């Protein structure tokens, strides 16, 4: 053998051995991380967790990259055909590396023609394990690594699984990942329902997410779609005649992307749910021992929220608050800005906590220069009660802080009392501008007279007749040797049911003087009030700060025959494959007898029939059976309405986050005027929608033990001989809609 031939063989064999050695070293991880066989057999990517409403619709997602997974069987063949024809014509012929395409690389380099040689499997390898630190020296090793990964994928997955995994990992336009999200975003369809022309649009945008975005660049997207269909014709996936017909049609989008967490169904609810899920993830482990991650693990969270009721709830809030806001800002102290002169310290703190101030402070800008900027008019967008929920304006940053803080906020929760399922949750007026949620357990406000039904309930449950006469005179408390007059003395003694209907404060003080402050606090806690309640007599008037959810829970026992039900909004959690990880059941306990519950229902019907909430009937025309209670705190800082029907219990709070911003007029700021209308508008819409199954003719069920007995006779007979019975039947007082709280006594001396 000639010396030159010998060296040629040495070089060839040595080269082959060297390449194989490098391949072995790459596979062993010597040149960077290589996934294990187990990872390749069960490939995964960061999947968005999805939140589902009670009707099965997707309400929103939690994600780093907006990605969802779809099985191959649920993907339209049109998508698969478009993908194969465009990205890898010989996909079903090669084993991960296309020999023909690879050998043609030198030709394309010499001719200057641009053509991708990577197979679909190689592209998948790159998507699953992105290139890192790529440069002219590392590219050969990276390319070889991708070849090895492609071969491993081909050995461990079927062709169908590779196609599905590819379509689930590729990015489409508008920062949308995966075929499921892309089809939903651009055509509002499931992947299995995509037509040929729609599939061609989606596959076409893979060549350039921005360039071929059909929303932003319809012309270039159409051209690219037509190229994809030409490729489908070339590969016998589409007939020339059908392609010609489809190419002449414009792209018809049905764009449906949730652009941010501020938008979509129930954003305040999803914000609270997100925090609950993060806590759940920390307490639960995956089979591999790691914690679940709501942003990456593709969890499926099923909730009790009814999207239709949610929409009606949001509409009800907007309908009332938009008009109420006009009346609120027309008040002289707010209109002329003098209210802020009295609270300059709060305004100063708000200015210093603003993003603009803190950013300039961090940059080292002097205090004088910062304040100069903060008091210089600039163009900005602010919230407004119009169709766009925003407006362009020019004002100083300081004035914008005043403007935004003067908006009335609202919390509104609707729940099924028998299951605890929360059906609607509105935590504020607009999540884009106001992220603070007013419904959750951590948000507490003074509840005013909405606490009174719990006090009355304790008295009734211990033997006092709802028809018993109670004094409305000022109340003397022996323990502190002091008399309180909270209002209503001029009305004289009246039945307890009328005292509740008209929200007479001295009646409530007389009742708590009988029951005792501590027993009442214990009873409130038993009803689900977890907030701290100070042991003062004014607790009977709602001086305590309590959350809306706690109040909804406490009221659930009235329409639910004495059974208290804890609000719940997660029904189950599944993993990305639909395997059940957790399920949740109602948490219930009996607090009072069905007889006591029915007695309270009858008493609280008086509130809306002839008491402080009678405008529910007279002004809003709702005639269904309903119990409720209005609530107003000192100087109208908080307005409440709690109510229930046989099928739903709901609570509304309205007020400003700064308590000094409030109505100066009781007529506008009391619960019946500021909060009750939200409840009324909601039920108008719900009753009109027969698909919801909420019957306006539903009746509260009288317990069998109380059949054929009149209310007052029943009460006196049933509870006579013990307890707190304070007298006999009392006559109804003259209806008076506007009697409400007029103040909370000073208890600085009360021990």
N, C-alpha and C positions, 0 to 999 in steps of 0.2 A: 504494500500500500504506500502510495506516495505520501511524503511528509505533509503536503498541503491538504490532501484529502483527509489524512489523519487528524490534522488540526481542525478541519471543518467539522468532522464528526464529534471531536471533543467539544467544540463550541456549541454545536446543535444539542448534543446530549447534556452538556453542562448548562446550557440555557434552559432546557426543559426541566432539569433538576432544580435549577435556581428558581424558576417560576413556581414549581411545585412546592419548594421549600418556603418561598414567600407566602404562597397560598396557605400552607399549613400554619405558618406563623401568624398570618392574618386571622385565620380561623380560631387560633388559640388566644387571640386578643393581644398579641404582641404589638400591634400597630393601632391599638384603640379598641374600645368596647365592642364585643361581638355578642349578640343575643344568643341565649341558650336554645336548645331544641324545644324545650317546653314553651318558651316565649314565642317561638315561630309557629308552634302548633296551636297556640292560643294568642295570636297577635292582638294587641289592643292599642288604642290611642285615646287621647283625652276626649271624652264624650260629655256633652252638656247634659246636666240633669234636667228633666222636664217636670213641670208642675201641671197637673191635670185638674180640671174642674169636675163637678159632680156629673156633668153630661159627657165626660170623656174627652172634651176638647182641651188642647194645650193652651194653658193660660200664660205661660212664660218659661224661661230657662235660666239656669245658673251655669255660667261657663267662663272659661278663659278664652277658649276658641269655641264659637257656636257650632257644635258638632253633635249629630245624632246618628245612631246605627240602624241600618236596614238590612234584613236578610235578602239573599239573592232571589228567592222566590217572590219577594214583594217588590222587585224592581222590574219595570216594563222591559220586555225584549227590545223595544225601540231604543232604549238607552244603551243596552248592551251592544246592539248592532252598530249604533252610531259610534260608540267608544272603540270597538274592535276595528271598524273600518277606518277610523281616523288615526288612532294611536298605535295600532299593532296588527297589521293585516294577517301576519302569520302566527298570531297568538296561539292558536290551537295546534300548531305544527312544531313549535320549538319547546325546549325544556328550561326556559328562563333566559337563554342567550340566543339571539337570532344570528346564526352564523353568516347568512347572506348579508344582512345589514351590517354586521361587524366588518366583514371583508371588504365592503364597499366604502368604508370610511376613508381610505387613502384616495380613492377616486374623487370623493366629494371635497377633500382637502385640496387636491390639485386643481379641480375645476372651479373651486370657490363657491359651489352650490351648498346651501345650508339645508341639512336634513338630519333629524334626530335619529340616532341609531339605537337608543335605549328601548328595550322591550317594555311592555306594560308592567311586567313583573319587576324589572329593574327600577322602573319609576316608583313602584310600590315600595321597594326596599329603601329607596331614597326618602319617600314620604314617612315611612315608619321610623327610620333612623337617619335623620338629616345629617348632611355633611358638616363637619366642623374643621376650622383652620385649613380650608382648602386654598392651595396655591400651586404654582407650576411644579413644585417638587413633590407635593403630596397627592396631587390629582391621580397619578398612575396607581398608587396604593389604594386610594379611595375608590377608584373605578373597579379595581380588582375585588375590593371588599364588597361592592354592590353586586358584582357578578356572583360571588360566593353566596351572598344572601339570596339572590334571585334563584339560584339552583336549590338552596335549602327550602325556600318557599315552595318551589315547584314540587319538591319531593314530599313535603309535609301537608300541602293543601291541594285541593282539587282546583281545576280551572275556574269553576263557578265561584269558589270561595275567594280566589285571587281577585276576580272581577268585583265581587261584592266588597271586599276589603279595600280595594283601590277606590271605588266610588264612595266609600265611607270616609276616606282619609283626605281626598283631594280638596283644595280650597276653590270655591267658586267666587263669583263677584260679590261685592258688598260684605266682605269679611264673613262669608257663610261657608261652613265646612260640611261636607257630606251631601249625598244626593237627596236625602230626606229633607234637610233644611232648605236646600236649593230649590227643590220642586215646590215646597210650601211657600218659600219666599217669592219666587218669580211667577208661579202659576197657581198658587193656592190649591195644590193637588198633592195626593200621595204619589210616591215614585212609580207605583204600579199603574197609575192612570195616565201617565204622560203619553201624548201623541207623538208621531214621528217628528213633526216640525218643532215641538217643544223640546224633545230629547236632543235634537240637533242644536238648538240654541244653547242648552246647558253644556253639552259636550264641547261645543265650539268655544265657549268662554274659557275652557281650561288652557287654551293656548296663550291667553292674555286676559287676566281677570278684569283689569281696568279698561283695556282697549276694546274688549268685546262685551262690555257690560251693556245689556239691552236697555236698561233704564237710562243710562247716561249717554250711550253711543248707539242708538238704534240702527243707524246706517251701516256702520262697520260690523255690528252684531248680525244684521241680516245677511251681509255678504259672507261672513264666516259661517253662518248657518247653512247657506246654500252650498258652500264648499264641502261641509260635512255630508250633506245629502248627496252631492256628486260622488263622494267616496263610498257612500252606502250603495249607490247604483253600481259603481265599479266592482264592488264586492258582492253583488247580487242580493243585497238586503232590501233593495227598493227598486221598483220598476222605473224606467226612464219617464214614462208618462205621468206616474204619480209624483215623481220628483219635480217635474216641470210645472205641474199644477200647484204644488206646495210652495215652490220657490217664488211664485208670483204673489203670494199672500204676505201681508205685513205681520210682524210679530205682535201677538195679542197677549199682553201681560195682565196678570191679576196679582199685583204686587201686594205682599202681605207680611212684610218683615217687621218684627218688633225691634225698632231701632236702638232702644236703650231700656234700662230697667225702670226708667220713669214712665214708660208707656205700656200699653197692653192692659190686660184685665187685672184689676185689683192690685195696683203697684204697692200701696201701703201694706196690704196683707202679705204680699210676696216678700217685702222687706223684713217683716217680723218673722215670717216663715223661714227665711234664710238663716236667721240667727238661731232659731229652734233646731234647724237641720244640722247646723254646724256643731251644736251641742250634742245632738244625737250621733253624729259621725265620730265624735271623740269618745263616745261611750260604747261604740260597736266596732268590731274588728272584722276584716275580710278573712277568708280562709287562709291567706298567706300571713296573717298576723298584723297586717297594716290597717290603719284606720281608713274608713271610707272618706271619700272626698267629693263633696257635692259639685265641684267645678270640673272634675275629671272622670268620675266613675260612671257617668250615664245613668244615675239613679232615676227611678220613676216614682214621683211623689203624687199620690192621689189625695185630693182634698174634698171637703164638703161644700166648697163655694159653688153656688149656682150662678153661672155667668149671666143668665138673664136677670135674676134678682139683683145681682151685683150692678148690672147696667142701670136698672131702675133706681137703685140706691144712689148711685153716683149722679144720675139725672135729678133725683129729688133734692140732693144737697145743692147742686148747681142752681136749680130752679128757685130755691128759697134764698140761698146765700147771696146770689147775684143782686136780687132786689133789696135784701136786708142791708147789704153793704152800702148801698146808696144812702139809705137812711142813717146808717151809722156814721159815715164820714161827713154828713151834712151837719152834724152837731157842732155848735160854735167852737168849743175848745179844740176839736180835732180839725175843723175847717180852717181856723186861723192859726193853728200850730201852738197855741198857748199851753196845751196839755204837756208839751215836752219841756217847757220852761220849769214846770213843777217837778219834773223827773229827769233833770239834766244828768244826774249820775248814771242812770240806767242807759240813757242815750250814749253817754261817753264810753261806757263799757261795751256797748254794742258796736260802736265805731272801732274800738281797739280790737275787737274780736273779728272784725270783717277781714275777708281775704286780702283785699287791697291794702289795708293798713298793715297787716302782718307781713305781707310780701315786701312792702317798702321798708318796713322796720328791719327785716332780715337782710336787706340790701345795704343797710347802714344809713338810710336817709334820715335826716334830722327830724325831730318832732315838728318843728315849725313848717318845714317843707311838706311833711306828710299832711298836716292839717290844711295847708294851702291847697294841696291837690284834692283833699277830701271835700273841700268847700268850693271847688271849681266845677261849673257845669260841664258835663260830657254826654255824648250820645250813648244810650244803653237800651237794652230790652228789659221790660219789667212785666210782671203779671197783670192781667186785666180781665175783667168779666166780659169778654167778647167771644166771638166764634173761634178765634185763634188762641185764646187764653194768654195773650201777650200783646204788647204794643211797643213800638219804637218811640222813644222820647228823649228829651235832654233835661237832665237835672243833676244836681251835685250828688256825689256818693252819700253824703250825710242825709240829704233829703230822700234819697232812695231807700235808706235804712228806715226812716220814719214811715215812708209810704208803704213799704212791704210789711212792717210790723203792725200796721193799722188794719190789716185784713182780718176779718172774723174767720175763725177756724171752726171745724166741725169734726166730731167723731160720731159714727153711726154703725151699729152692729145689729144684725138680724140673725136669730137663732131658732132652730126647732127645739122647743122645750122638752119634747119627749126623748130625743136622741142626743141633744147637745150639739148637733151639727150646725156650725156657723154657716149661714147661707150668703151673707153679704157683709163686707167690711170696708168702710170708707174712713180712712184715718186722717183725712185733711182735704183741702179744696183743690190742690194741684201738686202732684208729687215732683214735677219738674222744678218748681220754685220753693216748695215747702216740704221738706222731707220728714219733719217731725210727725210721728204717728200719735194720734190722740185716742186710740182704742185699747192698746195693749196694757198688760198688768202694771207696767212701770210708770204709766202716765196717769196721774191722780189729780183730781180737782174736787173742790167742795161740792157735795151732791145736793145740798138744800133739802127741800121737802120730799125728794124721792126716797129718802130714808124712812119716812113716816110709816109706810105700809108695813115695814118690818116691825116697828114698835107696836103698831095696832095689832099686828098678827100675834105677837107675843101675848098681848093682853087678852085677845080672843081665845088663844090656845089655852090660856090659864083661867078661863071662865067668864070673862067680861062679854056682855052682849053687845053686838054692833049697834043695837037700838038703845043701849043704856045712855042715860043723860050724863054728860060730862060738863063740868064747869069750865067757862072760858075766862074766869077771873085770873088775875096775876097769881103766881104760884110761890108759896113759901117753902123753902127747902131747909128743914130743921138742921141738917148736918153742918150748914154754914150760916144758919140763922140769917138768911137773906131772901128777899122776895124778888122774883123776876117777872117782868111784864114784857112779853115778846110780841104782843098784839092780839087783838080780837076780843078784848074784854067787853066792848060795846055790844057784841053780838049776843051776849048772855049765854046761859047754859044751852046745850044742844046735844042731840044724839051723836054718838061716836061716828056713825056713818056719815053724818052731815059735817062733822068736824074734819073728817078726812077729805070729803068731797070739796070743801071750801078751803082746805089747808090752813085752818086756824091754829096759829102757833101756840097759844096758851092751852089749847086742848091737848096738844102733844106734850107740853111741859107737865100738865096735870097727869097724863098717863104715865110718863116716865117717873114721876114722883111716886106713883103707885107701884109700878113694876120694879123700880130701882135701876140705877144707872148701870151697875156691873152686870146684873142679869141680862139687861138688854144688849150690852156689848158681847157677852158670851153667846147670846142667841144670834147676833149678827155674824159672829165668826162661824157659828154652826151652819149658817146659811151660805157660807162661801166667801164672806168678806174677810180677806186676809190682811188688809191694811190695818195699820195701828190706829186705834180709836181711843182718844183721850177720855178719861172718866169724868166728864163734865156734863151737866144737864143739857147743854146746847147740842149734844150729840143727837138729841131728839129732833133737832131742827136741821140736821145735816151739816154741822160744822166740820166734820171730818173729811179728809181728802181720800177719795176712793176711785178706783179705775172703772171705766165703763164696762169692761168684761166682768168684773166682780158684781156689779149691779145687775147685769143681765142674768148672771148665774143665780143671784138671790131671788130674782123675780120669777125664775123658771118654775118654782114650786107652786105658784098660784094657778096657772092653767094646767099643771101637770099633776093634779090631785095630791099635792103635798110632797111630791118627789122632786128633790133638788138635783139638777143635772149640770155637771161641769161643762163649760164650752169646750168643744173639740173641733179641730179643722183638718187634721190629718187622719185619713181612714186607713191607708196602708202605704208601705214603701217597698218597691221591688228593685232588683238589680237590673243591669242593662239587658239581661236575657229574659226578664219577666219572672225570675224566681223571687218568691215572697221573702222579704227580710224582716218585716215587722207589720203587724196589724194592730189596730186600736179599737177599743170598745168603749161605749159610754160609761162614765163614772157617775153613779147615782146613789142617792141615799134619801130615806124618808125623813123629813124634818117635822112635818105637821100631819095631822090626820086629813083625810079627804074632806071631812066635814068642815074643818077649819079653813082649808084651802078654798072651798066653795063659798064659805062666809066672806072671805077676803075678796073673792072675785065679785060677789054681789056688792060689797062696799065700794070696790074700786071702779065698778061700772058707774057708780054715782059721780065719779070725777068727770067722766066724759058725757054723762047724760045731763047733769045739771050743775056740775061744779066748775072748778078752774079750767078744766079741759073741754068744756061744752062746745067750743068753737069747732071741735072735731066733727060735730054733728051739724051745727048751724052754718058754718062757713065753708067746710070742705065736703059736706054731704055724705060722710061715711056713716052708715047706719048699722053696720054689722055689730055683733056682740063683741065688746071690747072692755078691758079694764086698763087703767093707767094712772099715772101720777105726774103732775108738773113739779118743777123744782126751780127755785131762783135763790141765789146767794146774795150776800150783802152788796148793795149798790149795783146789782145786776152784772156782777163780774162773770157769773156762770148761769147759763140757762139749760134746763134739762127737761126731757120728757121720756119717761119709761112707760111702755105699754105692751099689751099682749092680746092676742086673739086665741081661740081654741087651738090654732095651729102654729102660731109664731109668737116669739117674744122679741122685743127690740128696744134699743136705747139710743137716745140722741143727746149729745152735748154740743153747745155752741158758745163760743167766747173767744177772746184774744189770748195769745200766749202771755202777754203782759197784762196782769190783772187790773192795772190802773186804767187800761183802755177798755171802756165799757159804756153801755148806754146810760145816759143820765135820766132817762124816763123809764119808769116801771112798765108803762103801757107797751113799750117796744122791747124792753130787755127781759121781761119775765119769761118763764119757760113756755107758757102757752102761746106766746107771740114769736119768740126767737127759735125755739126748738121743735115744738109740736108740729109746725107745718112740714118739716122734713119727713116726719113719720106719716103724716096725712098724704103728702104727694106720693110717697112710696106705695102706700096701700091702695091709692087710686089706680096706680099702674098695675100692681099685682092682681088686684081683683078684676081688672079689665082683660088680663091675659089668662085665658082659660087653660092654656097648656101647662101652667104651673101647678094646678090642682089645689089652689088656695081658695076655699069656698067662703064667699061673703055671707052665706046663710048658715054657716056652722054655728052650733050652740055649745055653750059650756054645759057639761053633763052634771046634773044634780046627783049626788051619791044616793044609792038605793035606800040607805038608812034614813034619808031626809025626805023621802017621797011623801006627797000629800000633806005637807005641813007648811004653813006660811013662814016666811023668813023670821019675823020678829018673835012669833010664838015659839018657833023652833029654837031660836037662840036663847030665849029666856028659860025655856024648859030644859034645854040641853045643858046649859051652863049654870043653872041655879044651884044654890047650896054650897058655894065655895069659890075659891079663886079670887079674882079681882072685881067681881060684879059690883058696879058702882051705882046702880039705879035701875029705873024702869024705862019703858019706851019714851022716846023724846020726839017731839014734833019736828017735821022738816022745816028748815029755815028757808027764807026767801032766796031763790037762786041768785048768785052773785059771782060772775065769771072772774072778776079781777082780784079777789082777795088772795093775797100771797104773802110770802115772808117779808117782814119789814126790818129784820135785824137779828143778830145773834148776841145774846147777853155776854157781858164781860165776866169771865170766870176766874180771874186772877186770884181770887180768895178761896176758890172752891178746892177742897181736898178730897 
